[in-house]
Amino acid sequence: RFASLRRCCGRCCSPVSAFCGGGWIRNYLSLLMVGADHKLAIIDAALHPEAPTAPELEKAYETENLDPGNRTRLVNKPIAIGLVLIFSAYGIMMAAFASRLTPPSEQEVWFTRDHMATKVDKLFLDGYESNDATFYPISSIIWGMDRIERGNFDPYVPHKSRGDVKYSNPLELHVTAAQDQIMSACDNIETYNCESGCEGELLVRPNSTVCFMREFKEWHEDEYGASTEGLELADFNARLREFRDTTTPASSDYSSWQDFIGFVDDKLRFVRIDSRISIGVEEPTIKKRMVIRRLNKFLSRYCRQIDDTGLPDVWHFSYTWIWFKSQRALVKGLLIGMSIAFPVAFITLAGATQNVILSTYAIVTIGYIVSSVLGLAWMLGWNLGIKESVAGVIVIGLAVDYTIHLGHMYDAGRHEKHLHSREDKFVFAVTSMGGTVLAGAVTTAGAAIFLLLCQLTFFTQMGILILATIISSLIFSLFFFVPLLYIAGPVGDYGNLTAIKLGIRELCCSRKDG
């Protein structure tokens, strides 16, 4: 079964082992096959009565592999130290690479460049002049809102109980200063400079501003032959309502003024102006953040000029800011997920191994594995986008598996087989769990390979990350974690949670008696 594979490992590794120290690599890889061979033999014994029984196989297995008198020295301590140092340096290097991951500076690509969906998007954006404007998001500047009360809002059922808008005092736009301030906002937003992040020099697209006050003044001049200044409040509101109900915006993007001029209970409660921002809808968060800061600066400067006009505070809104928040939340979720996952993984490891030393070694190994995977993402030219943020949290869970199994078996050798030396427990862990770890790596990697055939880049990148995680987990668990246990693994009750608990209890009792 595995005997031929072990012989093959021995022949293939002989040239390497001659350089790496007296056949240790050959013996170590052969040792990984022993446990799997033993488990397969037990299954054979259950299926074939003429084969040796499971107790006989177990006794022969222990005599051959766990009896120091019948086992050649499998571990060369200098080589184990070298492996630990090499992989520590590699893990630290990859952690440095992973720290360079930043949010994407370009639009994220969800399909391959030759995919039909990508070509259709490009055709709509570049092939039709009439659709060019829809590529840029609309930003609204709103007067009249005070707050939104969301006492019964449930973030897990967001379409229900979304909240109630609370307005400021009724607007009094008949005041000349108030009209001038809204006109000033319309004029200034069209010429306001965008320092960075925008396409072009201006914050908003040319000729994209929909200003109700400008069109109302023109309509009033044509309809009544007079200016809107000097009207009483009731007359101004009546004519503004007439303008809203009988006309439509000049922009073809809108068919009504209903969302721009809001009368609630016969009182003018809110008004707004719209503009298309000079940034694409799917542009990366780093550019959107620059544009939001610039828009906030514009409104902050504008608000300082409206104190004496009677206008309430002004708000700005865009649906693209909602997606911007979601993108930032995903990146933040990666950091929060790591800050939660690592402590939880440590607690889980401590519970499984019942040893804080083993748990500490394991969590360091897991950290190196995650760093290796995210460092690889940086080396491949990826950014910390949506796909990487989601996959990054999943990687942590996959990275725990092999390390926790090997650590658990290292500790189990003490109370199950009454092994005491590091080398004995090292051999027991590798022979008992090495084949299982290899088999698990093969099955998980085999499942991930099919993701590489997908056309959606999320799944292809997920497949690459899973494969990288499995390979890194296998290498670090077998060639960093296990050698580290051989060098400085806990012996006896050192680091054992039960022993620590009893020691603390005895210490407290002795102080109490004293």
C-alpha positions, 0 to 999 in steps of 0.5 A, a space after each residue: 500500500 504505502 510501502 512503495 510510496 515510502 520507498 519512492 520517498 526514500 529514493 527521491 529524497 536521498 540527494 536532498 537528504 545527503 545535503 540536509 543532514 544524514 537522511 533526516 528528510 528521507 526518514 521524516 517523510 517515510 515516517 509520515 507514511 507509517 501512520 496512514 499505512 497503519 490505519 489502512 492495515 486496521 481497515 484491512 483487518 476488519 474486512 479480511 478475517 485472515 489478516 492480522 487482527 487490529 490489536 496485533 497490528 497495534 502492538 506491532 506498530 508500537 513496537 516498531 515505531 514507539 519503542 526507542 530500542 527498535 527505532 533509529 534516531 529520526 531527528 537531527 536537532 540542528 536540522 530541526 533548529 534550522 527549519 524553525 529559523 528558516 520558516 520563521 524568517 519566511 513567515 516574518 517576510 511574508 507578514 511584511 508583504 501582507 502589511 503592504 496590501 491596500 484598498 484597490 486603486 482601480 475598479 475591481 474586476 469581477 469577470 475575466 477581461 475576455 468574458 462577455 459580461 466585461 465586454 458588455 459593460 465596456 460597450 455600454 460605457 464606451 460605445 454609447 454616448 447617451 449612457 456616459 452620464 449614468 456611469 457617474 453617481 448622483 450626489 444630492 445636497 438637501 436642506 430641511 432635514 434635521 434627523 432620522 429616528 430609528 428606534 425600531 430599526 433592525 439592521 438584519 431586516 433593513 427593509 422594515 422600520 427604516 425610520 422616520 424623518 424629522 424635519 427642521 422648521 418650515 423653510 422660508 425661501 421667500 427671503 432673498 438671502 435664502 434664495 441667494 444662498 441656494 443659487 450660490 450653492 448651485 453655482 459654486 458646486 459646478 465650479 468647485 475644484 477637485 484636488 484628487 480622486 476625480 476624473 478631471 479638475 472639477 468636483 461634479 460633471 459639467 452641465 450635470 447640476 439640477 438646480 430647482 431655484 435657477 429653473 424656478 426663477 426663470 419660470 417665474 420670470 416667464 410666467 409672471 413677468 417678475 422676480 421671485 424676490 419680495 414675495 410674501 411667504 404664502 405667495 412664494 410657496 403657492 407659486 413654488 408648488 405650482 412650478 413643481 406640479 406643472 413643470 419638469 426638470 430640464 435634465 432628461 434624468 428626471 421626470 418630476 420635481 417631486 423629490 426636489 421640492 417637498 411640501 409636507 402638511 402644506 408646508 415647505 419642508 425640504 428642497 434639494 439640488 443634484 449633481 453627478 460627481 466626477 468619479 465612476 460608480 465602481 471606482 475604488 474606495 481610496 478615490 471615493 474617500 478623497 471625493 467625500 472629503 472634498 465634498 465635506 469641505 465644500 459643504 463646511 465652507 458653504 455652511 459658514 455662509 448661511 448662518 444669517 439666511 434662516 436656512 437649516 443645516 445642509 446634508 449631502 447624500 449619494 447611493 454610492 456612499 452606501 456602497 463605499 461604506 460597505 466596501 470599507 466595512 468589508 476591509 474593516 471586517 477583515 481586521 476585526 475578524 482577525 482580532 476575533 479569530 486569533 483569540 478564539 483560535 487560541 482558546 480552542 487550541 488551549 481547550 483541545 491540547 490542554 497546554 498553553 505552550 502548545 497553544 502558543 506555538 500553534 497560534 504563532 504557526 497559524 499567524 505565519 500561515 495567514 501571513 504567507 497567504 496574504 503575502 502571496 496575494 500582495 506578490 500576485 498584485 492583488 489589493 485588499 478589496 472585497 474578494 480578499 477581505 472575505 477570503 482573508 477571514 475564511 483563511 484563518 479557519 482553514 489555517 487552524 486545522 492541521 496544526 491543532 491535530 498535530 498539537 493534540 496528538 503530541 500532547 495525547 502521547 503523554 497520557 495515552 501511550 505514557 511517552 515522556 521525551 520530546 522525540 517519542 511524542 514527536 514520533 507519535 504525533 507524526 505517525 498518528 496524524 501525519 497521514 491524516 493531515 496529508 489526506 486532508 490536504 489532498 481532499 481540500 486542495 482537490 476540492 479547491 481546484 475546481 474553483 479555478 475553472 470558474 469565470 467569476 474572479 471571486 471564485 478563482 481567487 478564492 480557489 487560489 487562496 484556499 490552495 495557498 492556505 492548504 499548502 502553507 498549512 501543510 508545510 508550516 505544520 510539518 516543517 515548522 510546528 512539529 520541529 519546534 515541538 521537538 526542540 522546545 515542546 512541553 515535557 511532563 506537566 509543563 504548560 498543562 492547564 490542569 497542572 497550572 490550575 492545581 499549582 495556583 490552587 496550592 499557592 493560594 491555599 498555602 498563603 491562606 494557611 500561612 
